[in-house]
């Protein structure tokens, strides 16, 4: 599936819920499906700066695609990074770089987070894009 197709699928799933309490519960459930980062990668280098809670993100290239793993010490944050990984993992670097993140606004996520969590969300997206830029640059050399 393309990034856009996955994002549309996420938008459809969130539209099934009537209120934000149900959506929060769904985000927490999604966190339980997160492809967890190996303990050896839970380093300061992989820690996302700007998050209220601790979030580790690691990406590696497998057959021309970037595969992300992550973890967080907070259940809601774990769900948020799980949504992002679902959208951007197993995709080509150039597709991640060029992908928009409008689906975040469409599901209303940013507006229903505290300011510090919303900043963390932006930092998570930035880190995913940075991984893609790094792998893309490496592959062009």
C-alpha positions in Angstrom: 0.0 0.0 0.0 1.1 3.6 -0.6 1.5 6.0 2.2 -1.6 7.9 1.0 -3.7 4.7 1.0 -2.6 3.8 4.6 -3.3 7.4 5.7 -6.8 7.2 4.2 -7.4 3.9 5.9 -6.4 5.5 9.3 -8.8 8.4 8.6 -11.6 5.9 7.9 -10.9 4.1 11.1 -11.0 7.2 13.2 -14.2 8.4 11.5 -16.0 5.3 13.0 -15.7 6.8 16.5 -18.3 9.3 17.8 -16.1 11.0 20.4 -12.6 11.6 21.5 -12.6 9.3 24.5 -13.2 6.4 22.0 -10.5 7.7 19.8 -8.0 7.9 22.7 -8.8 4.3 23.6 -8.2 3.3 20.0 -4.9 5.1 20.0 -3.9 3.3 23.2 -4.9 0.0 21.5 -2.8 0.8 18.5 0.1 1.3 20.8 -0.1 -2.3 21.8 0.6 -3.3 18.1 3.7 -1.1 17.8 6.8 -2.8 16.4 9.0 -2.4 19.4 12.5 -1.1 19.2 15.3 -3.5 20.4 16.6 -2.6 23.9 20.1 -1.9 22.4 18.6 0.9 20.4 17.0 2.6 23.4 19.8 5.2 23.5 19.9 8.9 23.8 20.8 9.0 20.1 17.4 7.5 19.2 15.5 9.5 21.8 13.2 12.1 20.1 13.8 15.5 21.5 10.8 17.7 22.2 8.5 14.9 23.5 6.9 15.2 27.0 7.5 11.5 27.5 10.4 9.3 26.3 10.1 8.1 22.7 12.7 6.1 21.0 12.7 5.8 17.2 15.0 3.7 15.0 14.9 3.1 11.3 16.8 0.8 9.1 16.9 0.1 5.4 15.6 -3.2 4.2 15.4 -3.8 0.5 15.2 -0.2 -0.6 12.5 0.6 2.1 12.8 2.0 5.6 11.5 0.0 8.5 10.8 1.8 11.7 10.6 0.5 15.2 9.9 2.6 18.3 8.8 2.6 21.9 7.6 5.0 24.5 7.2 5.1 28.3 3.7 6.5 27.9 0.7 4.5 26.6 -0.8 7.4 24.6 2.5 8.4 23.1 3.1 4.8 22.1 -0.2 4.8 20.2 0.7 8.1 18.4 4.1 6.8 17.2 2.3 3.5 16.2 0.1 5.5 13.9 3.1 7.3 12.3 5.0 4.0 11.9 2.0 2.4 10.3 1.9 5.2 7.8 5.6 5.5 7.0 7.3 2.2 7.8 8.1 -0.2 4.9 8.1 2.7 2.4 10.8 4.2 0.2 12.8 7.1 1.5 11.7 9.4 -1.3 8.0 8.5 -0.7 8.4 9.4 3.0 10.2 12.7 2.2 7.4 13.7 -0.3 4.5 12.5 1.8 2.2 15.0 3.4 0.9 14.6 7.0 -2.5 16.1 6.4 -4.1 12.9 7.7 -3.0 14.0 11.3 -5.2 17.1 10.9 -8.0 15.1 9.3 -8.3 12.8 12.2 -8.1 15.8 14.5 -5.2 14.4 16.5 -3.1 17.5 16.9 -6.0 19.7 18.2 -6.9 17.0 20.8 -3.4 16.8 22.3 -1.9 19.0 25.0 0.6 21.5 23.6 3.6 19.4 24.8 2.2 16.3 23.2 1.4 18.2 20.0 5.0 19.4 19.9 6.1 15.8 20.5 4.0 14.7 17.5 5.7 17.2 15.3 9.1 16.0 16.6 8.2 12.4 15.8 7.2 13.3 12.2 10.4 15.4 11.8 12.6 12.5 13.0 10.9 10.1 10.6 11.5 12.5 7.7 15.1 13.0 8.8 15.7 9.2 8.7 14.3 9.2 5.2 16.5 12.2 4.1 19.6 10.5 5.6 18.9 7.2 3.8 18.0 9.0 0.6 21.3 11.0 0.6 23.3 7.8 1.4 21.8 6.0 -1.5 22.6 8.8 -3.9 26.3 8.5 -3.1 
